[in-house]
Amino acid sequence: MAYDLDQFVTDCRAILKRDPGPHGREDVRAHLERLLANKDFLARTCGDDAPLGLKVLYEDKDLGFQVLAHINDKARKSPPHDHGASWAIYGQATKHTDMIEWEREGGDEKHAELKEVKRYRLNPGEAGIYQNGAIHSIDYPDHARFIRVTGTNLDKIDRVRFDLATGEVQRMTPQQAT
């Protein structure tokens, strides 16, 4: 029997209860890659017939983490941003997502200078992790789809994005996943 969403959630709960820190999150990332190997799950959740948009697949009432499906129709390139006090794990389902990790080199609450520190591509079946406060940007083509696990509902916490041209730091609006 293939590893499914229910098993993944059960494993995430056990892992995050045991170790909610970076090592536990790395274990969740590895388990997400295992879930991404389930072709039936991907077809149902991220296939051509899946409704477009952002869908909450699971939200843990005790631990707060969410499992979300991003079913994208159009290409998108995000500005550098963070997930505030949360972490995020991106698991590629279809196409690819180019990731850039950034380091903040100075500034204040309203302005910042960023330096690119790492660039890579997530291909189907691969998952990447961003710990609390990590700054990153994503770039994906039409019909790219991914599963994302976050430490909390991002609509309920402060997050920021960065304008590379002006250095302006802007508060992000809710992602409308709930």
MIMARBA-267892 format. One record per residue (C-alpha): residue in three letters; x, y, z. Coordinates in nm, 2 decimals. Each point is the difference from the previous one (the first is absolute). Example, Ala and Ser with C-alpha at 12.3 -4.5 7.8 and 13.67 -1.06 7.14 Angstrom:
BEGIN
NODE  res      px      py      pz
NODE  ALA    1.23   -0.45    0.78
NODE  SER    0.14    0.34   -0.07
***
This chain:
BEGIN
NODE  res      px      py      pz
NODE  MET    0.00    0.00    0.00
NODE  ALA    0.13    0.35   -0.09
NODE  TYR    0.09    0.25    0.26
NODE  ASP   -0.30    0.24    0.02
NODE  LEU   -0.11    0.33    0.14
NODE  ASP   -0.14   -0.16    0.32
NODE  GLN    0.32   -0.18    0.07
NODE  PHE    0.20    0.31   -0.07
NODE  VAL   -0.20    0.21    0.24
NODE  THR    0.03   -0.27    0.27
NODE  ASP    0.37   -0.01   -0.05
NODE  CYS    0.02    0.39    0.00
NODE  ARG   -0.18    0.01    0.33
NODE  ALA    0.23   -0.26    0.16
NODE  ILE    0.31    0.17   -0.13
NODE  LEU   -0.10    0.35    0.10
NODE  LYS   -0.11   -0.11    0.34
NODE  ARG    0.34   -0.16    0.05
NODE  ASP    0.21    0.28   -0.16
NODE  PRO   -0.17    0.32   -0.11
NODE  GLY    0.34    0.15   -0.09
NODE  PRO    0.21   -0.01   -0.32
NODE  HIS    0.09   -0.37    0.03
NODE  GLY   -0.36   -0.10    0.03
NODE  ARG   -0.10    0.22   -0.29
NODE  GLU    0.28   -0.16   -0.21
NODE  ASP   -0.17   -0.33    0.08
NODE  VAL   -0.33    0.14   -0.12
NODE  ARG    0.17    0.11   -0.32
NODE  ALA    0.12   -0.35   -0.07
NODE  HIS   -0.35   -0.14    0.07
NODE  LEU   -0.15    0.25   -0.24
NODE  GLU    0.23   -0.13   -0.27
NODE  ARG   -0.13   -0.35    0.08
NODE  LEU   -0.36    0.13   -0.04
NODE  LEU    0.09    0.16   -0.33
NODE  ALA    0.09   -0.34   -0.13
NODE  ASN   -0.36   -0.11    0.02
NODE  LYS   -0.13    0.05   -0.35
NODE  ASP   -0.37   -0.05    0.09
NODE  PHE    0.03    0.27    0.27
NODE  LEU    0.16    0.24   -0.25
NODE  ALA   -0.27   -0.08   -0.27
NODE  ARG   -0.28    0.07    0.25
NODE  THR    0.15    0.30    0.17
NODE  CYS    0.21    0.17   -0.27
NODE  GLY   -0.11   -0.15   -0.33
NODE  ASP   -0.16    0.17   -0.30
NODE  ASP   -0.35   -0.04    0.15
NODE  ALA    0.09    0.15    0.34
NODE  PRO   -0.17    0.34    0.07
NODE  LEU    0.24    0.29   -0.05
NODE  GLY    0.11    0.20    0.29
NODE  LEU    0.12   -0.06    0.35
NODE  LYS   -0.16   -0.28    0.20
NODE  VAL    0.05   -0.09    0.36
NODE  LEU    0.04   -0.38    0.01
NODE  TYR    0.05   -0.02    0.38
NODE  GLU    0.03    0.23    0.29
NODE  ASP    0.11   -0.14    0.34
NODE  LYS   -0.21    0.16    0.28
NODE  ASP    0.26   -0.09    0.27
NODE  LEU    0.33    0.06   -0.17
NODE  GLY   -0.11    0.26   -0.25
NODE  PHE    0.17   -0.13   -0.31
NODE  GLN   -0.17    0.01   -0.34
NODE  VAL    0.03   -0.21   -0.31
NODE  LEU   -0.10    0.20   -0.31
NODE  ALA   -0.03   -0.08   -0.37
NODE  HIS    0.10    0.28   -0.24
NODE  ILE   -0.18   -0.07   -0.33
NODE  ASN    0.14    0.27   -0.23
NODE  ASP   -0.11    0.07   -0.35
NODE  LYS    0.22    0.29   -0.09
NODE  ALA    0.37    0.06    0.05
NODE  ARG    0.11    0.22    0.29
NODE  LYS    0.31    0.15    0.13
NODE  SER   -0.02    0.12    0.36
NODE  PRO    0.20    0.28    0.16
NODE  PRO    0.23   -0.11    0.28
NODE  HIS   -0.21   -0.06    0.31
NODE  ASP    0.00   -0.18    0.33
NODE  HIS   -0.25   -0.21    0.19
NODE  GLY    0.04    0.20    0.32
NODE  ALA    0.02   -0.21    0.31
NODE  SER   -0.10   -0.31   -0.20
NODE  TRP    0.19   -0.25   -0.20
NODE  ALA   -0.10   -0.14   -0.34
NODE  ILE    0.08   -0.31   -0.20
NODE  TYR   -0.07    0.01   -0.38
NODE  GLY   -0.05   -0.34   -0.17
NODE  GLN   -0.01    0.01   -0.38
NODE  ALA   -0.28   -0.20   -0.16
NODE  THR    0.01    0.11   -0.37
NODE  LYS    0.23    0.21   -0.22
NODE  HIS    0.27    0.17    0.22
NODE  THR    0.06    0.30    0.23
NODE  ASP    0.32    0.20   -0.01
NODE  MET    0.09    0.10    0.36
NODE  ILE    0.23    0.29    0.11
NODE  GLU    0.11    0.04    0.36
NODE  TRP    0.09    0.35    0.12
NODE  GLU    0.19    0.14    0.29
NODE  ARG   -0.09    0.34    0.15
NODE  GLU    0.30    0.22    0.01
NODE  GLY   -0.13    0.30    0.18
NODE  GLY   -0.27    0.26    0.01
NODE  ASP   -0.28    0.05    0.24
NODE  GLU   -0.37   -0.09    0.03
NODE  LYS   -0.09    0.19   -0.32
NODE  HIS    0.31   -0.06   -0.22
NODE  ALA    0.24   -0.28   -0.05
NODE  GLU    0.29   -0.11   -0.22
NODE  LEU   -0.01   -0.36   -0.11
NODE  LYS    0.28   -0.22   -0.13
NODE  GLU   -0.07   -0.32   -0.20
NODE  VAL    0.16   -0.30    0.18
NODE  LYS   -0.13   -0.31   -0.17
NODE  ARG   -0.20   -0.08   -0.32
NODE  TYR   -0.14   -0.34   -0.09
NODE  ARG   -0.29   -0.18   -0.18
NODE  LEU   -0.26   -0.23    0.17
NODE  ASN   -0.11   -0.27   -0.25
NODE  PRO   -0.29   -0.23    0.05
NODE  GLY    0.04   -0.22    0.31
NODE  GLU    0.25    0.24    0.16
NODE  ALA   -0.07    0.21    0.31
NODE  GLY    0.19    0.30    0.14
NODE  ILE   -0.02    0.16    0.35
NODE  TYR    0.01    0.36    0.13
NODE  GLN    0.04    0.04    0.37
NODE  ASN   -0.16    0.28    0.20
NODE  GLY    0.07    0.34   -0.15
NODE  ALA    0.19   -0.13   -0.30
NODE  ILE   -0.03    0.23   -0.30
NODE  HIS   -0.06   -0.16   -0.34
NODE  SER   -0.16    0.06   -0.33
NODE  ILE   -0.17   -0.25   -0.24
NODE  ASP   -0.04   -0.01   -0.38
NODE  TYR   -0.21   -0.26   -0.17
NODE  PRO   -0.15   -0.06   -0.35
NODE  ASP   -0.36   -0.05   -0.11
NODE  HIS   -0.16   -0.30    0.16
NODE  ALA    0.26   -0.04    0.27
NODE  ARG   -0.15   -0.16    0.31
NODE  PHE    0.13   -0.07    0.35
NODE  ILE   -0.09   -0.12    0.35
NODE  ARG    0.11    0.24    0.27
NODE  VAL    0.02   -0.08    0.37
NODE  THR    0.01    0.31    0.24
NODE  GLY    0.05    0.01    0.37
NODE  THR   -0.31    0.21    0.04
NODE  ASN   -0.28    0.17   -0.19
NODE  LEU    0.20    0.28   -0.18
NODE  ASP   -0.32    0.21   -0.01
NODE  LYS    0.03    0.06    0.37
NODE  ILE    0.36    0.11    0.03
NODE  ASP    0.21    0.30   -0.11
NODE  ARG    0.20   -0.06   -0.32
NODE  VAL    0.19    0.23   -0.22
NODE  ARG    0.12    0.03   -0.36
NODE  PHE    0.29    0.20   -0.14
NODE  ASP    0.01    0.22   -0.31
NODE  LEU    0.35   -0.07   -0.15
NODE  ALA   -0.01    0.32   -0.20
NODE  THR   -0.08    0.25    0.28
NODE  GLY    0.09   -0.20    0.31
NODE  GLU   -0.35    0.06    0.14
NODE  VAL   -0.12   -0.25    0.25
NODE  GLN   -0.38   -0.06   -0.02
NODE  ARG   -0.24   -0.19    0.21
NODE  MET   -0.16   -0.29   -0.19
NODE  THR   -0.37   -0.05   -0.03
NODE  PRO   -0.17   -0.33    0.09
NODE  GLN    0.05   -0.28   -0.24
NODE  GLN   -0.38   -0.07    0.00
NODE  ALA    0.05   -0.38    0.07
NODE  THR   -0.27   -0.01    0.27
***
